[in-house]
Amino acid sequence: MILSKLQGPPAKTVPVGMLFVAVGMMFLVLGISWQKLPALAQLWPDQNDFLRGFCLGFAIVMETTGLVINVAAAKSRQTL
């Protein structure tokens, strides 16, 4: 749905792709530093592992989506 709306000019699609990459990086930093945050130490071990894994997985998905959008924008820029 998002990708079908981003078939316009590359000048509009690159910032959206970089937004996905930036959000993915934020979740990656959160997932990596999860064990060092004192507020999250009160969670049960199973909840702690699930939420950390969710953050890391969501980061991977967001960064991959941003990469796909930016590669598509770069290909359409080369054809212009």
MMTF fields as JSON, N, C-alpha, C and O atoms, coordinates in Angstrom:
{
  "mmtfVersion": "1.0.0",
  "mmtfProducer": "UNKNOWN",
  "numBonds": 319,
  "numAtoms": 320,
  "numGroups": 80,
  "numChains": 1,
  "numModels": 1,
  "chainsPerModel": [1],
  "groupsPerChain": [80],
  "chainIdList": ["A"],
  "bondAtomList": [4, 2, 8, 6, 12, 10, 16, 14, 20, 18, 24, 22, 28, 26, 32, 30, 36, 34, 40, 38, 44, 42, 48, 46, 52, 50, 56, 54, 60, 58, 64, 62, 68, 66, 72, 70, 76, 74, 80, 78, 84, 82, 88, 86, 92, 90, 96, 94, 100, 98, 104, 102, 108, 106, 112, 110, 116, 114, 120, 118, 124, 122, 128, 126, 132, 130, 136, 134, 140, 138, 144, 142, 148, 146, 152, 150, 156, 154, 160, 158, 164, 162, 168, 166, 172, 170, 176, 174, 180, 178, 184, 182, 188, 186, 192, 190, 196, 194, 200, 198, 204, 202, 208, 206, 212, 210, 216, 214, 220, 218, 224, 222, 228, 226, 232, 230, 236, 234, 240, 238, 244, 242, 248, 246, 252, 250, 256, 254, 260, 258, 264, 262, 268, 266, 272, 270, 276, 274, 280, 278, 284, 282, 288, 286, 292, 290, 296, 294, 300, 298, 304, 302, 308, 306, 312, 310, 316, 314],
  "bondOrderList": [1, 1, 1, 1, 1, 1, 1, 1, 1, 1, 1, 1, 1, 1, 1, 1, 1, 1, 1, 1, 1, 1, 1, 1, 1, 1, 1, 1, 1, 1, 1, 1, 1, 1, 1, 1, 1, 1, 1, 1, 1, 1, 1, 1, 1, 1, 1, 1, 1, 1, 1, 1, 1, 1, 1, 1, 1, 1, 1, 1, 1, 1, 1, 1, 1, 1, 1, 1, 1, 1, 1, 1, 1, 1, 1, 1, 1, 1, 1],
  "groupList": [{"groupName": "MET", "atomNameList": ["N", "CA", "C", "O"], "elementList": ["N", "C", "C", "O"], "formalChargeList": [0, 0, 0, 0], "bondAtomList": [1, 0, 2, 1, 3, 2], "bondOrderList": [1, 1, 2], "singleLetterCode": "M", "chemCompType": "L-PEPTIDE LINKING"}, {"groupName": "ILE", "atomNameList": ["N", "CA", "C", "O"], "elementList": ["N", "C", "C", "O"], "formalChargeList": [0, 0, 0, 0], "bondAtomList": [1, 0, 2, 1, 3, 2], "bondOrderList": [1, 1, 2], "singleLetterCode": "I", "chemCompType": "L-PEPTIDE LINKING"}, {"groupName": "LEU", "atomNameList": ["N", "CA", "C", "O"], "elementList": ["N", "C", "C", "O"], "formalChargeList": [0, 0, 0, 0], "bondAtomList": [1, 0, 2, 1, 3, 2], "bondOrderList": [1, 1, 2], "singleLetterCode": "L", "chemCompType": "L-PEPTIDE LINKING"}, {"groupName": "SER", "atomNameList": ["N", "CA", "C", "O"], "elementList": ["N", "C", "C", "O"], "formalChargeList": [0, 0, 0, 0], "bondAtomList": [1, 0, 2, 1, 3, 2], "bondOrderList": [1, 1, 2], "singleLetterCode": "S", "chemCompType": "L-PEPTIDE LINKING"}, {"groupName": "LYS", "atomNameList": ["N", "CA", "C", "O"], "elementList": ["N", "C", "C", "O"], "formalChargeList": [0, 0, 0, 0], "bondAtomList": [1, 0, 2, 1, 3, 2], "bondOrderList": [1, 1, 2], "singleLetterCode": "K", "chemCompType": "L-PEPTIDE LINKING"}, {"groupName": "GLN", "atomNameList": ["N", "CA", "C", "O"], "elementList": ["N", "C", "C", "O"], "formalChargeList": [0, 0, 0, 0], "bondAtomList": [1, 0, 2, 1, 3, 2], "bondOrderList": [1, 1, 2], "singleLetterCode": "Q", "chemCompType": "L-PEPTIDE LINKING"}, {"groupName": "GLY", "atomNameList": ["N", "CA", "C", "O"], "elementList": ["N", "C", "C", "O"], "formalChargeList": [0, 0, 0, 0], "bondAtomList": [1, 0, 2, 1, 3, 2], "bondOrderList": [1, 1, 2], "singleLetterCode": "G", "chemCompType": "PEPTIDE LINKING"}, {"groupName": "PRO", "atomNameList": ["N", "CA", "C", "O"], "elementList": ["N", "C", "C", "O"], "formalChargeList": [0, 0, 0, 0], "bondAtomList": [1, 0, 2, 1, 3, 2], "bondOrderList": [1, 1, 2], "singleLetterCode": "P", "chemCompType": "L-PEPTIDE LINKING"}, {"groupName": "ALA", "atomNameList": ["N", "CA", "C", "O"], "elementList": ["N", "C", "C", "O"], "formalChargeList": [0, 0, 0, 0], "bondAtomList": [1, 0, 2, 1, 3, 2], "bondOrderList": [1, 1, 2], "singleLetterCode": "A", "chemCompType": "L-PEPTIDE LINKING"}, {"groupName": "THR", "atomNameList": ["N", "CA", "C", "O"], "elementList": ["N", "C", "C", "O"], "formalChargeList": [0, 0, 0, 0], "bondAtomList": [1, 0, 2, 1, 3, 2], "bondOrderList": [1, 1, 2], "singleLetterCode": "T", "chemCompType": "L-PEPTIDE LINKING"}, {"groupName": "VAL", "atomNameList": ["N", "CA", "C", "O"], "elementList": ["N", "C", "C", "O"], "formalChargeList": [0, 0, 0, 0], "bondAtomList": [1, 0, 2, 1, 3, 2], "bondOrderList": [1, 1, 2], "singleLetterCode": "V", "chemCompType": "L-PEPTIDE LINKING"}, {"groupName": "PHE", "atomNameList": ["N", "CA", "C", "O"], "elementList": ["N", "C", "C", "O"], "formalChargeList": [0, 0, 0, 0], "bondAtomList": [1, 0, 2, 1, 3, 2], "bondOrderList": [1, 1, 2], "singleLetterCode": "F", "chemCompType": "L-PEPTIDE LINKING"}, {"groupName": "TRP", "atomNameList": ["N", "CA", "C", "O"], "elementList": ["N", "C", "C", "O"], "formalChargeList": [0, 0, 0, 0], "bondAtomList": [1, 0, 2, 1, 3, 2], "bondOrderList": [1, 1, 2], "singleLetterCode": "W", "chemCompType": "L-PEPTIDE LINKING"}, {"groupName": "ASP", "atomNameList": ["N", "CA", "C", "O"], "elementList": ["N", "C", "C", "O"], "formalChargeList": [0, 0, 0, 0], "bondAtomList": [1, 0, 2, 1, 3, 2], "bondOrderList": [1, 1, 2], "singleLetterCode": "D", "chemCompType": "L-PEPTIDE LINKING"}, {"groupName": "ASN", "atomNameList": ["N", "CA", "C", "O"], "elementList": ["N", "C", "C", "O"], "formalChargeList": [0, 0, 0, 0], "bondAtomList": [1, 0, 2, 1, 3, 2], "bondOrderList": [1, 1, 2], "singleLetterCode": "N", "chemCompType": "L-PEPTIDE LINKING"}, {"groupName": "ARG", "atomNameList": ["N", "CA", "C", "O"], "elementList": ["N", "C", "C", "O"], "formalChargeList": [0, 0, 0, 0], "bondAtomList": [1, 0, 2, 1, 3, 2], "bondOrderList": [1, 1, 2], "singleLetterCode": "R", "chemCompType": "L-PEPTIDE LINKING"}, {"groupName": "CYS", "atomNameList": ["N", "CA", "C", "O"], "elementList": ["N", "C", "C", "O"], "formalChargeList": [0, 0, 0, 0], "bondAtomList": [1, 0, 2, 1, 3, 2], "bondOrderList": [1, 1, 2], "singleLetterCode": "C", "chemCompType": "L-PEPTIDE LINKING"}, {"groupName": "GLU", "atomNameList": ["N", "CA", "C", "O"], "elementList": ["N", "C", "C", "O"], "formalChargeList": [0, 0, 0, 0], "bondAtomList": [1, 0, 2, 1, 3, 2], "bondOrderList": [1, 1, 2], "singleLetterCode": "E", "chemCompType": "L-PEPTIDE LINKING"}],
  "groupTypeList": [0, 1, 2, 3, 4, 2, 5, 6, 7, 7, 8, 4, 9, 10, 7, 10, 6, 0, 2, 11, 10, 8, 10, 6, 0, 0, 11, 2, 10, 2, 6, 1, 3, 12, 5, 4, 2, 7, 8, 2, 8, 5, 2, 12, 7, 13, 5, 14, 13, 11, 2, 15, 6, 11, 16, 2, 6, 11, 8, 1, 10, 0, 17, 9, 9, 6, 2, 10, 1, 14, 10, 8, 8, 8, 4, 3, 15, 5, 9, 2],
  "groupIdList": [1, 2, 3, 4, 5, 6, 7, 8, 9, 10, 11, 12, 13, 14, 15, 16, 17, 18, 19, 20, 21, 22, 23, 24, 25, 26, 27, 28, 29, 30, 31, 32, 33, 34, 35, 36, 37, 38, 39, 40, 41, 42, 43, 44, 45, 46, 47, 48, 49, 50, 51, 52, 53, 54, 55, 56, 57, 58, 59, 60, 61, 62, 63, 64, 65, 66, 67, 68, 69, 70, 71, 72, 73, 74, 75, 76, 77, 78, 79, 80],
  "secStructList": [7, 2, 2, 2, 2, 6, 7, 1, 7, 2, 2, 2, 2, 2, 2, 2, 2, 2, 2, 2, 2, 2, 2, 2, 2, 2, 2, 2, 2, 2, 2, 2, 6, 4, 4, 4, 7, 4, 4, 4, 4, 4, 1, 7, 2, 2, 2, 2, 2, 2, 2, 2, 2, 2, 2, 2, 2, 2, 2, 2, 2, 2, 2, 2, 2, 2, 2, 2, 2, 2, 2, 2, 2, 2, 2, 2, 2, 2, 2, 7],
  "xCoordList": [0.821, 0.0, 0.873, 0.646, 1.857, 2.749, 3.599, 3.81, 4.085, 4.955, 4.212, 4.807, 2.925, 2.178, 1.982, 1.889, 1.917, 1.758, 3.078, 3.084, 4.193, 5.505, 6.096, 7.318, 5.259, 5.753, 6.002, 6.264, 5.922, 6.114, 7.579, 8.399, 7.905, 9.3, 10.213, 9.769, 11.481, 12.417, 12.635, 13.017, 12.405, 12.602, 11.626, 11.903, 10.484, 9.521, 9.7, 9.307, 10.279, 10.385, 11.626, 11.597, 12.695, 13.931, 13.749, 14.215, 13.091, 12.904, 12.066, 12.299, 11.093, 10.28, 11.132, 11.03, 11.966, 12.864, 13.845, 14.128, 14.365, 15.291, 14.58, 15.19, 13.291, 12.508, 12.404, 12.56, 12.138, 12.085, 13.429, 13.468, 14.515, 15.85, 16.132, 16.685, 15.756, 16.013, 15.207, 15.725, 13.946, 13.128, 13.686, 13.712, 14.132, 14.757, 16.017, 16.269, 16.806, 18.015, 17.676, 18.372, 16.606, 16.207, 15.789, 16.146, 15.034, 14.64, 15.831, 15.872, 16.798, 18.008, 18.805, 19.285, 18.945, 19.647, 18.904, 19.523, 17.573, 16.78, 16.954, 17.095, 16.945, 17.108, 18.496, 18.632, 19.517, 20.874, 21.096, 21.715, 20.588, 20.808, 19.717, 19.64, 18.886, 17.754, 18.195, 17.553, 19.254, 19.681, 20.293, 20.405, 20.682, 21.333, 20.381, 20.792, 19.109, 18.13, 17.547, 16.939, 17.715, 17.271, 15.749, 15.255, 15.008, 13.552, 12.976, 11.887, 13.683, 13.191, 13.651, 13.305, 14.413, 14.914, 13.824, 14.013, 12.693, 11.618, 10.72, 9.867, 10.888, 10.067, 10.477, 11.604, 9.548, 9.87, 10.846, 10.865, 11.649, 12.634, 11.996, 12.542, 10.839, 10.193, 9.699, 9.842, 9.122, 8.673, 9.851, 9.784, 10.915, 12.121, 12.695, 13.041, 12.797, 13.331, 12.416, 12.882, 11.093, 10.152, 10.24, 10.335, 10.211, 10.226, 11.548, 11.567, 12.644, 13.935, 13.991, 14.457, 13.524, 13.486, 12.541, 12.821, 11.412, 10.476, 11.125, 10.975, 11.844, 12.517, 13.555, 13.64, 14.334, 15.351, 14.719, 15.186, 13.669, 12.99, 12.307, 12.353, 11.672, 11.024, 12.058, 11.8, 13.225, 14.302, 14.76, 14.996, 14.884, 15.304, 14.278, 14.643, 12.995, 11.933, 11.918, 11.797, 12.038, 12.001, 13.197, 13.041, 14.372, 15.553, 15.505, 15.936, 14.996, 14.866, 13.853, 14.079, 12.747, 11.754, 12.343, 12.131, 13.079, 13.729, 14.735, 14.859, 15.454, 16.43, 15.744, 16.212, 14.638, 13.907, 13.361, 13.432, 12.821, 12.282, 13.392, 13.213, 14.532, 15.633, 16.259, 16.673, 16.338, 16.872, 15.922, 16.367, 14.619, 13.653, 13.739, 13.608, 13.956, 14.088, 15.374, 15.393, 16.441, 17.705, 17.586, 18.142, 16.868, 16.679, 15.846, 16.142, 14.804, 13.975, 14.712, 14.44, 15.639, 16.434, 17.408, 17.691, 17.939, 18.879, 18.19, 18.797, 16.934, 16.22, 15.777, 15.497, 15.71, 15.269, 16.329, 16.117],
  "yCoordList": [-1.179, 0.0, 1.253, 2.18, 1.27, 2.42, 2.481, 3.554, 1.322, 1.308, 1.697, 2.283, 1.383, 1.754, 3.269, 3.819, 3.947, 5.4, 6.122, 7.325, 5.413, 6.03, 5.819, 5.798, 5.666, 5.463, 6.781, 6.786, 7.885, 9.203, 9.51, 8.603, 10.784, 11.19, 10.793, 10.748, 10.507, 10.083, 11.143, 10.804, 12.405, 13.457, 13.326, 13.808, 12.675, 12.472, 11.134, 10.99, 10.159, 8.832, 8.651, 7.869, 9.345, 9.188, 9.612, 8.893, 10.749, 11.087, 10.065, 9.835, 9.451, 8.425, 7.198, 6.613, 6.812, 5.682, 5.947, 5.06, 7.158, 7.495, 7.576, 7.322, 7.928, 7.914, 6.495, 6.27, 5.533, 4.137, 3.681, 2.978, 4.069, 3.687, 4.315, 3.658, 5.58, 6.265, 5.652, 5.474, 5.329, 4.688, 3.309, 2.906, 2.585, 1.288, 1.391, 0.547, 2.424, 2.631, 2.936, 2.487, 3.701, 4.002, 2.733, 2.534, 1.882, 0.621, -0.306, -1.073, -0.244, -1.051, -0.62, -1.462, 0.679, 1.183, 0.783, 0.401, 0.87, 0.461, -1.034, -1.432, -1.852, -3.288, -3.665, -4.587, -2.967, -3.273, -2.821, -3.532, -1.643, -1.123, -1.547, -1.001, -2.489, -2.918, -3.403, -3.077, -4.157, -4.752, -3.729, -3.989, -2.594, -1.602, -0.533, 0.329, -0.58, 0.397, -0.049, -1.117, 0.739, 0.293, 0.201, -0.584, 0.983, 0.946, -0.368, -0.766, -1.041, -2.287, -3.518, -4.64, -3.327, -4.464, -5.107, -6.22, -4.447, -4.977, -5.955, -6.592, -6.086, -7.008, -8.449, -8.72, -9.363, -10.777, -11.149, -10.493, -12.178, -12.547, -12.872, -12.516, -13.548, -13.878, -12.624, -12.501, -11.698, -10.445, -9.63, -9.006, -9.645, -8.901, -9.429, -8.648, -10.741, -11.34, -11.076, -10.78, -11.186, -10.959, -9.53, -9.31, -8.562, -7.163, -6.771, -5.984, -7.316, -7.032, -7.631, -6.982, -8.849, -9.483, -8.781, -8.67, -8.302, -7.55, -6.27, -5.925, -5.564, -4.324, -4.61, -3.878, -5.655, -5.987, -6.426, -6.031, -7.232, -7.673, -6.531, -6.456, -5.639, -4.479, -3.574, -2.986, -3.459, -2.647, -3.224, -2.481, -4.529, -5.175, -4.932, -4.636, -5.059, -4.853, -3.403, -3.155, -2.452, -1.041, -0.675, 0.038, -1.153, -0.828, -1.493, -0.896, -2.704, -3.38, -2.655, -2.504, -2.209, -1.458, -0.156, 0.203, 0.545, 1.774, 1.531, 2.332, 0.424, 0.09, -0.201, 0.238, -0.938, -1.253, 0.017, 0.177, 0.917, 2.17, 3.003, 3.564, 3.086, 3.901, 3.289, 4.02, 1.975, 1.327, 1.549, 1.801, 1.458, 1.717, 3.168, 3.443, 4.087, 5.5, 5.719, 6.506, 5.036, 5.186, 4.618, 5.184, 3.508, 2.928, 3.851, 4.025, 4.446, 5.342, 6.637, 7.277, 7.03, 8.239, 7.987, 8.898, 6.752, 6.439, 6.417, 6.762, 6.014, 5.938, 7.309, 7.481, 8.289, 9.633, 10.364, 11.502],
  "zCoordList": [0.0, 0.0, 0.0, -0.778, 0.865, 0.917, -0.347, -0.911, -0.786, -1.958, -3.229, -4.134, -3.312, -4.514, -4.592, -5.69, -3.454, -3.448, -3.672, -3.935, -3.574, -3.728, -5.113, -5.266, -6.113, -7.466, -8.19, -9.392, -7.477, -8.069, -8.289, -8.431, -8.316, -8.566, -7.405, -6.258, -7.694, -6.645, -5.575, -4.455, -5.883, -4.891, -3.731, -2.632, -3.961, -2.893, -2.195, -1.037, -2.865, -2.279, -1.407, -0.457, -1.706, -0.932, 0.531, 1.416, 0.831, 2.246, 3.009, 4.196, 2.337, 2.993, 3.292, 4.37, 2.343, 2.573, 3.692, 4.498, 3.749, 4.83, 6.177, 7.216, 6.166, 7.403, 7.943, 9.143, 7.053, 7.474, 8.041, 9.051, 7.408, 7.889, 9.253, 10.134, 9.432, 10.704, 11.843, 12.946, 11.584, 12.617, 12.942, 14.105, 11.917, 12.147, 12.985, 13.845, 12.736, 13.545, 15.001, 15.912, 15.218, 16.599, 17.336, 18.497, 16.657, 17.286, 17.474, 18.436, 16.571, 16.723, 17.946, 18.706, 18.138, 19.322, 20.591, 21.584, 20.557, 21.72, 22.005, 23.161, 20.963, 21.162, 21.667, 22.471, 21.208, 21.645, 23.09, 23.88, 23.424, 24.774, 25.75, 26.851, 25.385, 26.199, 27.577, 28.575, 27.649, 28.917, 29.861, 31.059, 29.355, 30.192, 30.721, 31.497, 30.31, 30.768, 32.107, 32.178, 33.171, 34.495, 34.636, 35.446, 33.87, 33.985, 33.473, 33.887, 32.587, 32.008, 32.769, 32.399, 33.81, 34.581, 35.416, 35.906, 35.593, 36.422, 35.68, 36.298, 34.394, 33.618, 33.892, 34.306, 33.655, 33.762, 32.653, 31.612, 32.849, 31.813, 30.456, 29.412, 30.474, 29.201, 28.492, 27.275, 29.241, 28.645, 28.138, 27.08, 28.898, 28.529, 27.219, 26.332, 27.096, 25.871, 24.679, 23.578, 24.914, 23.812, 23.308, 22.1, 24.199, 23.777, 23.124, 22.177, 23.626, 22.997, 21.592, 20.655, 21.45, 20.134, 19.183, 17.99, 19.712, 18.878, 18.368, 17.196, 19.236, 18.816, 17.736, 16.749, 17.914, 16.915, 15.596, 14.528, 15.659, 14.44, 13.711, 12.483, 14.465, 13.86, 13.21, 12.159, 13.827, 13.254, 11.916, 10.964, 11.847, 10.603, 9.497, 8.359, 9.833, 8.845, 8.365, 7.165, 9.275, 8.893, 8.012, 7.021, 8.365, 7.569, 6.199, 5.212, 6.121, 4.832, 3.945, 2.745, 4.525, 3.761, 3.233, 2.075, 4.079, 3.641, 2.539, 1.613, 2.636, 1.609, 0.277, -0.773, 0.318, -0.915, -1.555, -2.773, -0.748, -1.286, -1.914, -2.996, -1.243, -1.776, -3.018, -3.918, -3.09, -4.296, -5.471, -6.591, -5.22, -6.293, -6.76, -7.953, -5.839, -6.217, -7.005, -7.951, -6.628, -7.354, -8.77, -9.711, -8.926, -10.265, -11.139, -12.321, -10.561, -11.379, -11.685, -12.701, -10.824, -11.091, -12.222, -13.0, -12.337, -13.417, -14.775, -15.788, -14.796, -16.073, -16.565, -17.751, -15.661, -16.078, -16.82, -17.238]
}
